[in-house]
Amino acid sequence: MCDPATLTALTTATIAGGSTMYMSMQQASAQAEYAEDVAAAENKAMAANMQQVADQSAVEQDKNRTEAHKIRSMLRVRAGESGLGLGGTYEAMMRQTDLDALKNASIISRNRINQNAAILSKRSAIPQTPISPFLSGLSAGVGGFGAGLQIASYYTGSKKGDEQP
């Protein structure tokens, strides 16, 4: 059959390869689980940040509409008190008020888009590609088997040296 030294060498290599493979597979599984947890937490945080931006944008839009309404009301009161008609300067000021309100709404919208883009750009550097525990284990197992063979060859080489006079 096989001599004891060869059997010892193969046993050592197999044990080294198997244990290395098992540890690597466990580590890859833990890393994959951690990456999923981090991604879920990031997604939750990003959704909360985006909701805050949306809420802030809605408040700004309301403030913008309220201010434009106040200005229009003030213009109507002043035009009524002065006995002026509703043409000429009054119309120009109303148009300017409407234009200012539209510009403010556009700025608020652009700010919201930019803030959401900034939130999305802060994603973590953790790789989103899943780590295959099987492939990681297989690769480590082959490496461990090779290391085991080297250890066993050193062992068998020293045994052969002991037997020679």
Secondary structure, 3 states (H helix, E strand, C coil): CCCHHHHHHHHHHHHHHHHHHHHHHHHHHHHHHHHHHHHHHHHHHHHHHHHHHHHHHHHHHHHHHHHHHHHHHHHHHHHHHHCCCCCCHHHHHHHHHHHHHHHHHHHHHHHHHHHHHHHHHCCCCCCCCCCCHHHHHHHHHHHHHHHHHHHHHHHHHHHHHHHCC
